[in-house]
Amino acid sequence: MNSKEIIGSKDLASQTYTRLLATVYFKNSINRYWRHRSDSSGISNDEKVYLRRKLLEHLREENYQIAVQIAVHISKIARIDYPKEWPDLFSLLAQQLPSADTLTSHRVYMVLFRTLKELSTKRLGVDQRNFAEISSHFFGYTWNLWQGDIHTILQQFSLLIQYPVGDKSAELQDGLHLICERWLLCLKIISHMVVSGFPRDSKSMQEVQPVKEVCPALLKAIQSFLPYFSSFQESSQEFFDFTKRACSKLIKVLVSIQGTHPYSFGDRSVLAPVLDFCLNKITNPEPHILSFTVFLIQCMVLVKSILECKDYRQKLVGHVINENVITLEHARKSIVKAVEEVISSVMPAERIILLCNILIRRYFVFTASDLDEWYREPEEFHHEQDMVTWTEKLRPCAEALYITLFENYKHLLCPVVLSILQEAMNSCPAVETQITSAMLLKEAAYNSVGYVHYDLSGHLSFKDWFDGALSLELSNDHPNRRIIHRRVALILGQWVSEIKGDIRRSVYGAVVRLLQDSDLAVRLSAARSLFYLIEDANFSEQDFADFLPTCLELCFKLIEEVQEFDSKVQVLNLISIMIERLGGQIIQFANKLVGFFERVWEESSGESLLQIQVLLALRNFVVALGPQSPMCYSILFPILQRGIDINNPDELNLLEDSIVLWEATLSHAPSMVPELLKFFPHLFSIMERNFDHLQVGLNIIECYIILGGSDFLNQHASILAKLLDGIVGNVNDKGLLSTLPIIELLVQCFPRDASPLIDRVLQKMVVICLSGGEDQDPSKTAIRAHSGAILARLVVLNTSYFAHLISEASLLVMLQQGGVKVERSILLYLVDVWLDKVDNVAILQKKTYALALSILLTLREPQLLDKVDLILSLCASVIAGGTEENGKDDSSSDETNSSGFHMEGNSFMGATTKELRRRQIKCSDPIKQLSLENILRENLQACAALHGDASFNEAVGRLHPTVLAQLRQALKIG
């Protein structure tokens, strides 16, 4: 017996668990085998026809859980098969509705709801049109049934209130529950039909007529159900729960419709009563509604959605010629204007002020349960204020509505908020120690000012407020003052943009003092604000310097006390930003920080997300120490050893940040040490898998070449060669452009030793130069030009090896594999590249081109004589233009390096050891030391002797007279 037969078997009716298990198995089979896949035969078409028919035969399933699963099965199959393979699905469902009993109709609507929900998520145009067609067929019947059911439900509810107990009550309740559930299903179906069955009206500019019919009825239903909320609270838990669900769902449907069809919802017949109702419930709720927080939240969500709706705001549109567009824009403006009038009529100035007052004075104020939660779990309380979604709890939702309200009516509400602030400060002096309503109002008022600091900054002087009130709040250390202390701590972070000049030092001192508060929530709030203050562009290192020792000690203590992951990350981030912004002063605390990082790393074992934060902080620490970074090697090397090992179980989480830390360690190392040299093979293992970390990896290679020198090459030459060979030819153009400077640096530093080791890489350079086809692609042009510069440098610094390179048989094979036809000497092809690409390279590379070409003049190659005029023109332009002494050599990467240090001219601002060594290498570059004029003069003489004066003079004679005169003058020849 298969799973479908088990589900519908009457013999197993009593074995609910077996049948339920079969429904789960059948659902998994649909997910895996209903679609035809290449890796499985799937379910045959005949089987599918049979299964679809059997599912519809079992709609009247009495067991609710199994009925839900059957509805899910049908919806999943419909997503795949409707309408092509199952075109009669909805007509078959519709046929069962008119004569169906309550249970059958409930199950049919359960199937409809699940299926429509599934189909509404399909986004292709044809699928949306199919959904719209389904909606048009079912909307009328579903809407009439919904209206009939609510009439029945309310009638029965009225009788239940009259007969709360006894046989009459039992008789009334019999079957009513199923009707209530069917009504809820109809409501959900109507919501899907209205929201997904019509194009968004703000785009189509077509009115969605059902919105005007449905929304007023939904509002009336809410108003009808709400009185029963308190009535059933004592008499019937079942219908009390239903009333809560019904009211919550009704208001959520209104929110959804407003967000999807704002213009249809903006009609006065809809928007005015809904907005008025929500505002009344927020500002003047009945006593029992105050405990119905889910409903109040949705009322606030709806008001907020209306106030911040972009479609309700006038849009600035430029001059448009298209008449249809003009007509649409005119219609849009008319709708927006009408909506603005409705909102203005429902929300006059006095009502806006009232709403603002209610939000601050009622909903911002901490409740007894809030304070109890804070006192029991201060750390959890601190983070819950941030982590909770604003639509989940009443106070965050009220705060979100307040921010939107203030943004819309800031000119009206600025005086109101400042008045509440002044009233609260007057009614609760800083010496107050009892938790009174005045103290809670003051906290709420401070909170309201903190949220709109940007708009209030022009009306409230932060310096005066801090000196006259906020600083005084901290003078009272009574435990109950934690309520105000926490809010002051948060305000100092919110108003960071206004903390300037001579007030900064006082604010820094206040925050550091709050870090010493007895309450953990206060200290964590202070830690967050201190992070913002130090991160701020106006941060004053000088003003903060005296607080640094105390602040570090407090952070060390705080991270030991906290338990939550988010708390530890918050404190680590604070320490990290202090190290970053106060690097020069951090060195004196280096030993303490080393001990701190070592302890935190050990304690965070198994918590890779926390170890990532440690790695980020350690990088800042290494950068701050600079040449003194060996002070932290005792902790750094074990961490690096673990982090860059691809066989480490935490490699997926730690590798990326460990590589960045590795790069920073190398960049700031005063010298290469054996432990760092031993790490290099790990880079090959990392890059062998993929090139996700290519740029950082290239920076690391550069560090090893610059710092490691001959020792590095002697130990890891073969690994380096394999690494570069794996990169060149296997990365995109951007990656190759980043790799070429590393290859050039290697050839520059070790022209004799390194060139044979990277023979295959240099052969690939030749293939790149000869490939061509880059005229329309700047990246490929740059790659070809730079590759040519590397080969030209090889001609100058290791001519014999260059000759060997271009004569290797393996190079010809590589050229053939690359689709390059070689019909003449490879050397001549390269000469053409150097002559053609000279304008695409930097100044020093131009000189390299010129030196290489002048050296080639001494070869016994007749065809080179034909290019003497071009070669001499190039050399003349290089001599006339000067080298890097007369202009900026843009081939250098000194301008900005991976560690974020900036170069201006020839001066270093916080330069790393790597940067200093790189500048030394650049200054001692043999290409710089060589005199192009002397070499060219000597090689011209050799060329004349080699080819004869007559042939030589004929070739030179092809030069333009002006160029020839400049060349004679530069070379000082007659």
VENBEL-V795301 format. One record per residue. PSI is psi in whole degrees, -180 to 180 (999 if undefined). Layout:
BEGIN
<<PSI> <PSI>>
END
This chain:
BEGIN
<<125> <174> <-36> <-39> <-37> <-40> <-43> <3> <125> <-27> <-25> <17> <-33> <-17> <73> <-42> <-42> <-45> <-39> <-39> <-37> <-37> <-39> <-43> <-42> <-39> <-43> <-36> <-38> <-46> <-37> <-38> <-6> <-43> <144> <127> <156> <-25> <3> <155> <-27> <-164> <133> <162> <-37> <-40> <-40> <-42> <-44> <-46> <-41> <-42> <-42> <-36> <-43> <-26> <-21> <27> <-37> <57> <127> <-34> <122> <-45> <-42> <-38> <-41> <-43> <-38> <-42> <-40> <-42> <-48> <-41> <-39> <-39> <-40> <-37> <-34> <-43> <-24> <135> <-6> <-51> <-15> <61> <-24> <13> <-53> <-30> <-36> <-40> <-41> <-34> <-25> <-10> <-47> <-42> <9> <148> <179> <-44> <-46> <-46> <-36> <-46> <-38> <-44> <-28> <-42> <-45> <-46> <-51> <-41> <-45> <-39> <-41> <-47> <-28> <-18> <-7> <130> <-7> <149> <-42> <-36> <-38> <-34> <-40> <-42> <-41> <-38> <-42> <-44> <-42> <-32> <-38> <-16> <-50> <-49> <-44> <-40> <-41> <-40> <-41> <-44> <-39> <-41> <-42> <-33> <-44> <-45> <-48> <-36> <-44> <-39> <-42> <-39> <-36> <-35> <-34> <-33> <73> <-25> <165> <-176> <-37> <-41> <-44> <-40> <-41> <-38> <-21> <115> <-16> <-36> <-43> <-37> <-41> <-42> <-39> <-40> <-42> <-40> <-43> <-40> <-45> <-38> <-44> <-42> <-47> <-40> <-45> <-42> <-45> <-11> <-2> <147> <150> <124> <-25> <-15> <-45> <-22> <28> <130> <135> <99> <-39> <-23> <-43> <-27> <-41> <-49> <-47> <-36> <-37> <-42> <-42> <-37> <-42> <-47> <-31> <-35> <-33> <-39> <-27> <-10> <-46> <-32> <-43> <-9> <-34> <-33> <-32> <105> <-37> <-49> <-21> <-45> <-40> <-42> <-42> <-48> <-42> <-50> <-41> <-44> <-40> <-46> <-33> <-37> <-40> <-42> <-44> <-43> <-43> <-40> <-27> <-41> <67> <-32> <-42> <-39> <-26> <-4> <142> <-35> <-20> <-56> <-45> <-53> <-36> <-48> <-42> <-43> <-48> <-42> <-39> <-42> <-31> <-45> <-28> <61> <151> <156> <-41> <-23> <-28> <-30> <-9> <69> <-34> <-41> <-44> <-39> <-46> <-33> <-44> <-40> <-43> <-44> <-44> <-43> <-39> <-45> <-32> <7> <120> <-29> <-13> <12> <144> <135> <138> <118> <133> <-174> <125> <132> <-38> <122> <-35> <-41> <-41> <-42> <-44> <-42> <-37> <-42> <-40> <-44> <-39> <-42> <-46> <-42> <-41> <-41> <-43> <-39> <-40> <-47> <-41> <-37> <-35> <-30> <72> <172> <-43> <-31> <-35> <-44> <-41> <-45> <-43> <-45> <-44> <-43> <-45> <-48> <-26> <-51> <-24> <-22> <133> <138> <172> <-37> <-35> <-48> <-37> <-42> <-42> <-48> <-34> <-45> <77> <-37> <-45> <-39> <-43> <-46> <-29> <-30> <-27> <-40> <-29> <135> <140> <-20> <3> <-28> <155> <-47> <-48> <-35> <-42> <-38> <-41> <-42> <-42> <-44> <-43> <-44> <-43> <-39> <-36> <-30> <43> <-39> <-32> <-35> <-16> <-52> <-33> <-49> <-42> <-33> <-43> <-41> <-46> <-42> <-44> <-41> <-36> <-36> <-15> <90> <165> <-18> <-8> <133> <-14> <143> <95> <172> <-30> <-41> <-40> <-36> <-39> <-43> <-42> <-41> <-44> <-40> <-45> <-36> <-36> <-39> <-29> <37> <-36> <-43> <-27> <-14> <-26> <-11> <-17> <119> <115> <-38> <-46> <-40> <-42> <-50> <-37> <-16> <-58> <-45> <-34> <-29> <-30> <-6> <-16> <114> <15> <139> <-35> <-18> <-5> <-30> <-45> <-39> <-43> <-42> <-39> <-42> <-44> <-38> <-39> <-26> <-33> <-35> <24> <-33> <-19> <0> <98> <167> <-142> <-8> <-16> <-46> <-40> <-40> <-44> <-43> <-39> <-42> <-42> <-36> <-39> <-26> <-16> <6> <154> <-19> <132> <-37> <-37> <-44> <-40> <-37> <-41> <-40> <-41> <-47> <-37> <-36> <-47> <-39> <-41> <-33> <-23> <145> <-27> <10> <135> <108> <-38> <-43> <-28> <-15> <-43> <-23> <-11> <-49> <-47> <-42> <-44> <-44> <-41> <-38> <-43> <-43> <-40> <-42> <-23> <-28> <-34> <156> <-31> <145> <-46> <-33> <-46> <-41> <-41> <-44> <-40> <-41> <-38> <-46> <-40> <-44> <-32> <-43> <-41> <-45> <-21> <39> <-45> <-31> <-11> <-27> <-38> <-16> <17> <-46> <-40> <-40> <-37> <-47> <-39> <-51> <-38> <-42> <-45> <-39> <-45> <-41> <-23> <12> <129> <-10> <80> <-33> <-36> <-36> <-29> <-43> <-35> <-42> <-42> <-43> <-39> <-36> <-45> <-36> <-45> <-43> <-42> <-39> <-31> <-128> <-17> <14> <-24> <-15> <-26> <10> <-29> <-34> <-31> <-47> <-44> <-37> <-44> <-43> <-40> <-42> <-33> <5> <115> <-12> <-1> <133> <-29> <15> <-40> <-37> <-34> <-20> <-49> <-50> <-28> <-38> <-42> <-41> <-40> <-46> <-45> <-39> <-45> <-41> <-30> <4> <129> <-24> <164> <133> <156> <-36> <-40> <-37> <-35> <-20> <-22> <-41> <-25> <-32> <-39> <-42> <-39> <-48> <-21> <-31> <-49> <177> <31> <-29> <36> <-50> <-44> <-39> <-40> <-38> <-38> <-43> <-43> <-42> <-44> <-39> <-44> <-46> <-36> <-32> <-142> <-36> <-42> <-46> <-40> <-37> <-37> <26> <-45> <-39> <-42> <-44> <-44> <-38> <-50> <-36> <-36> <-27> <-53> <123> <-11> <1> <165> <180> <-40> <-44> <-39> <-38> <-30> <-26> <-35> <-40> <-31> <-43> <-41> <-40> <-41> <-45> <-38> <-44> <-34> <65> <-32> <-45> <-39> <-33> <-49> <-30> <-34> <38> <-47> <-37> <-43> <-34> <-39> <-33> <-41> <-45> <-42> <-44> <-36> <-8> <-41> <-157> <28> <15> <-36> <4> <105> <-35> <-45> <-34> <-46> <-39> <-45> <-41> <-42> <-39> <-40> <-37> <-37> <-44> <-36> <-39> <-37> <-39> <-42> <-43> <-21> <69> <-41> <-40> <-36> <-43> <-41> <-39> <-49> <-5> <-1> <139> <-34> <-28> <-41> <-40> <-44> <-39> <-41> <-43> <-30> <3> <23> <121> <128> <107> <-4> <-171> <135> <-34> <-42> <-36> <-42> <-37> <-41> <-39> <-46> <-38> <-33> <-34> <11> <-29> <-3> <9> <169> <171> <-47> <-35> <-32> <-42> <-39> <-45> <-50> <-44> <-44> <-43> <-38> <-35> <-37> <-17> <-20> <-1> <148> <72> <100> <-37> <-22> <-31> <-31> <-17> <9> <-42> <-40> <-40> <-44> <-34> <-43> <-46> <-39> <-40> <-37> <-44> <-42> <-35> <-18> <175> <-159> <-18> <-28> <-5> <168> <128> <99> <6> <-19> <147> <23> <-19> <-47> <130> <177> <-19> <0> <17> <141> <140> <138> <112> <-127> <8> <146> <135> <101> <36> <143> <169> <-41> <-42> <-42> <-44> <-39> <-41> <-39> <-44> <-41> <-43> <-31> <13> <124> <-32> <-37> <-38> <-29> <143> <113> <-39> <-48> <-45> <-42> <-41> <-48> <-42> <-28> <-40> <-43> <-39> <-41> <-41> <-34> <-42> <-6> <146> <-37> <-51> <-39> <-46> <-34> <-42> <-43> <-31> <-17> <-8> <148> <137> <-40> <-45> <-41> <-40> <-42> <-40> <-44> <-41> <-42> <-38> <-7> <51> <150> <999>>
END
